[in-house]
Amino acid sequence: MSRPRIVVVGAGFAGYRTARTLSRLARDKADITLLNPTDYFLYLPLLPHVATGVLEPRRVTVSLAGTLPHVRLALGEADDIDLERHTVTYTDPEGERGELPYDRLVLSVGSVNKLLPVPGVAEHAHGFRGMPEALYLRDHITRQIELAAAAPDPETCRARCTFVVVGAGYTGVELAAHGELFTDALVRKQPLRQGIRPRWLLLDLADRVLPELDRRLSATAERVLRRRGVDVRTGTSVKEATSDGVLLDDGDAVDTRTLVWCVGVRPDPLVAGLGRPLEKGRLRVDSCLQVPGHPEVFACGDAAAVPDATRPGEFTPMTAQHAWRQGVTAGRNVAASLGVGTRRAYRHRDLGFIVDLGGVQAAANPLGVPLSGPLAGAVTRGYHLAAMPGNRVRVAADWLLDSVLPRQAVQLGLVRSWSVPLESASPELARLPHPDDHGRDPRVPGHSPPKEEPDDQQQ
Ligand SMILES: Cc1cc2nc3c(=O)[nH]c(=O)nc-3n(C[C@H](O)[C@H](O)[C@H](O)COP(=O)(O)OP(=O)(O)OC[C@H]3O[C@@H](n4cnc5c(N)ncnc54)[C@H](O)[C@@H]3O)c2cc1C
């Protein structure tokens, strides 16, 4: 008799942990396939360190083939799931189509940037949800400072070194905090016109930064941001964006070439196509992470609405902590459905939260104990090292080097503005030139970029 086939779609926090649990529990019982567009697991919480030159990009990636024994990697992106025929259809990185039949399916496709209907934002803002956007941003920030230093007039100089981040959740807060340190380091080497300093604005409609976290974390983060000179504006958002500025809803017009959209995420649209009940775009599952009516299908992480055992009637928030732990439950329950071990409901205990503010600063509340300053910084970095499933020594080495050496102020320019649109169902991949461009590759000198998406390298 042939072995059961388990297919896990998505190798982020939830899917990677599911596959790892299954490779331990069910490798003798089943064939395990992991479908993911990239060959690595991405440790998203350290992405701000990549965007601001603290860590080299490969440090925050962990090889799937190298760390998941007994799991077959299928490179590609699922575009259709047939719940009746039990098949997943996908497209590989070279455009070839493939099909994976399954007996058990785990959906862990995560989330994508959330858009709001604000004029000009889709065209002029960039998100912060994947590696291509982090690489783009690192180069873009470096380039803006370089162009600001050579700007012909003070207005252009000011606009180029003004950076606007919308959304003061942990992503926006960390990006603004690290970004400010990064641009300070850049202007130390390339001084701007007299009296002009890089300026970071952090906006949120809520009445405090980190509105979803403990108030003490908010207070610590806001104190550090303001001390560094970040212009924190709560109760404020963007009314309109253009190529050279933003209009805020308090009436202020800000000249800038940089608008980073960190207003949150929405579940990957793949799960909406299943025709099963959703909760705010997330696929509804029971407490054992199974899709009602389809016990052979499991879902976890950001894309799944998992009942929160500690808050009856509510669903677990979209965090790495939950996704990582739900991955263990999904792996165990899939194994149990094949006769290995017993099924159990997803339960969790709040272990607290950490927000890395760059340098030695952080805001943290491990096990509910509020910490700030260098102690919080040490706890935060220690937590990340312990939580990463690989590459720890390289990450620690980069942190050490960053503490003693100046930041590298060079831009490679490999990821262009048009290849990381805000609206994308695949933030993990940079967009490639479209076949309609008749072979023109905007990255090749002499080949012009698509007209509707100007390359900011030219700006
Ligand atoms: C910049 C940033 C910082 C963050 N910091 C923190 C933090 O400090 N603490 C915290 O708790 N949370 C943090 N989060 C949130 C956390 O990263 C997410 O909640 C977590 O990654 C969700 O895990 P997941 O497995 O559901 O999704 P992901 O980790 O996003 O993984 C989804 C995977 O599915 C793949 N995929 C997507 N679509 C398809 C498809 N169609 N076919 C195949 N594969 C697909 C993706 O490539 C990816 O590998 C942060 C998020 C960001 C963006």
The ligand as a Tripos MOL2 file, in Angstrom:
@<TRIPOS>MOLECULE
LIG
   53    58     1     0     0
SMALL
NO_CHARGES

@<TRIPOS>ATOM
      1 C1          8.7750   43.1170    9.4350 C.3       1 LIG1
      2 C2          7.9890   42.2120   10.3570 C.ar      1 LIG1
      3 C3          8.3600   42.1000   11.7020 C.ar      1 LIG1
      4 C4          7.6410   41.2480   12.5360 C.ar      1 LIG1
      5 N1          8.0250   41.1480   13.8470 N.ar      1 LIG1
      6 C5          7.3600   40.3180   14.6720 C.ar      1 LIG1
      7 C6          7.7640   40.1710   16.0280 C.ar      1 LIG1
      8 O1          8.7230   40.8180   16.4800 O.2       1 LIG1
      9 N2          7.0620   39.3070   16.8110 N.ar      1 LIG1
     10 C7          5.9880   38.5840   16.3190 C.ar      1 LIG1
     11 O2          5.3890   37.7880   17.0800 O.2       1 LIG1
     12 N3          5.5840   38.7090   15.0580 N.ar      1 LIG1
     13 C8          6.2510   39.5430   14.2130 C.ar      1 LIG1
     14 N4          5.8400   39.6910   12.9130 N.ar      1 LIG1
     15 C9          4.6600   38.9270   12.4440 C.3       1 LIG1
     16 C10         5.0850   37.5190   12.1100 C.3       1 LIG1
     17 O3          6.2400   37.5240   11.3010 O.3       1 LIG1
     18 C11         3.9450   36.7750   11.4050 C.3       1 LIG1
     19 O4          2.8270   36.7630   12.2750 O.3       1 LIG1
     20 C12         4.3810   35.3470   11.0940 C.3       1 LIG1
     21 O5          5.4130   35.3620   10.1330 O.3       1 LIG1
     22 C13         3.2040   34.5060   10.5860 C.3       1 LIG1
     23 O6          3.6800   33.2390   10.2850 O.3       1 LIG1
     24 P1          3.0440   32.4270    9.0520 P.3       1 LIG1
     25 O7          3.7640   31.1180    9.0220 O.co2     1 LIG1
     26 O8          1.5770   32.4340    9.1470 O.co2     1 LIG1
     27 O9          3.4070   33.3050    7.7870 O.3       1 LIG1
     28 P2          4.8420   33.6250    7.1610 P.3       1 LIG1
     29 O10         5.9180   33.5250    8.1750 O.co2     1 LIG1
     30 O11         4.6910   34.9030    6.4250 O.co2     1 LIG1
     31 O12         5.0340   32.4530    6.1230 O.3       1 LIG1
     32 C14         4.1970   32.2550    5.0360 C.3       1 LIG1
     33 C15         4.9520   31.4130    4.0370 C.3       1 LIG1
     34 O13         4.0580   30.9930    3.0210 O.3       1 LIG1
     35 C16         4.6480   31.2100    1.7670 C.3       1 LIG1
     36 N5          3.5790   31.3830    0.7990 N.ar      1 LIG1
     37 C17         2.7450   32.4480    0.6570 C.ar      1 LIG1
     38 N6          1.8630   32.2180   -0.3500 N.ar      1 LIG1
     39 C18         2.1600   31.0010   -0.8260 C.ar      1 LIG1
     40 C19         1.6160   30.1980   -1.8710 C.ar      1 LIG1
     41 N7          0.5900   30.6300   -2.6260 N.pl3     1 LIG1
     42 N8          2.1630   28.9920   -2.1300 N.ar      1 LIG1
     43 C20         3.2140   28.5390   -1.3860 C.ar      1 LIG1
     44 N9          3.7570   29.2500   -0.3760 N.ar      1 LIG1
     45 C21         3.2400   30.4540   -0.1060 C.ar      1 LIG1
     46 C22         5.5120   32.4410    1.9730 C.3       1 LIG1
     47 O14         6.5380   32.5140    0.9940 O.3       1 LIG1
     48 C23         6.0800   32.1740    3.3640 C.3       1 LIG1
     49 O15         7.2320   31.3700    3.2860 O.3       1 LIG1
     50 C24         6.5400   40.5270   12.0410 C.ar      1 LIG1
     51 C25         6.1610   40.6540   10.7040 C.ar      1 LIG1
     52 C26         6.8800   41.4890    9.8600 C.ar      1 LIG1
     53 C27         6.4650   41.6130    8.4090 C.3       1 LIG1
@<TRIPOS>BOND
     1     1     2 1
     2     2     3 ar
     3     2    52 ar
     4     3     4 ar
     5     4     5 ar
     6     4    50 ar
     7     5     6 ar
     8     6     7 ar
     9     6    13 1
    10     7     8 2
    11     7     9 ar
    12     9    10 ar
    13    10    11 2
    14    10    12 ar
    15    12    13 ar
    16    13    14 ar
    17    14    15 1
    18    14    50 ar
    19    15    16 1
    20    16    17 1
    21    16    18 1
    22    18    19 1
    23    18    20 1
    24    20    21 1
    25    20    22 1
    26    22    23 1
    27    23    24 1
    28    24    25 2
    29    24    26 1
    30    24    27 1
    31    27    28 1
    32    28    29 2
    33    28    30 1
    34    28    31 1
    35    31    32 1
    36    32    33 1
    37    33    34 1
    38    33    48 1
    39    34    35 1
    40    35    36 1
    41    35    46 1
    42    36    37 ar
    43    36    45 ar
    44    37    38 ar
    45    38    39 ar
    46    39    40 ar
    47    39    45 ar
    48    40    41 1
    49    40    42 ar
    50    42    43 ar
    51    43    44 ar
    52    44    45 ar
    53    46    47 1
    54    46    48 1
    55    48    49 1
    56    50    51 ar
    57    51    52 ar
    58    52    53 1
@<TRIPOS>SUBSTRUCTURE
     1 LIG1         1 GROUP 0 **** ****
